[in-house]
Amino acid sequence: MGAGWALHVAAHVTITKAFQEYLVLEGLQVVAFGMLPVKKMFEDIVIPGLVKHGDFVAASKMVVGAAIGKTLDDSIEGRVSP
């Protein structure tokens, strides 16, 4: 009788752990689906805005550089050695 109860308790522990994992995965799914509007906003508004800003900055640098006769390059020059 003792071994039967031990198996019964072990089975309940296993089922409880599986149910907890299920709840965590369900929660992650809810969060992931809840983030879809944020993802869409980033794809539709934020990222194109950043691209336009970068294009504006690059064009402004070219115009100012042409006006003063100097390249406004922010890259780094040097050698890469092992």
Stockholm file with secondary structure:
# STOCKHOLM 1.0

chainA/1-82         MGAGWALHVAAHVTITKAFQEYLVLEGLQVVAFGMLPVKKMFEDIVIPGLVKHGDFVAASKMVVGAAIGKTLDDSIEGRVSP
#=GR chainA/1-82 SS CHHHHHHHHHHHHHHHHHHHHHHHHHHHHHHHHHTHHHHHHIIIIIHHHHHHHHHHHHHHHHHHHHHHTSCCCCCCCCCCCC
#=GC SS_cons        CHHHHHHHHHHHHHHHHHHHHHHHHHHHHHHHHHTHHHHHHIIIIIHHHHHHHHHHHHHHHHHHHHHHTSCCCCCCCCCCCC
//
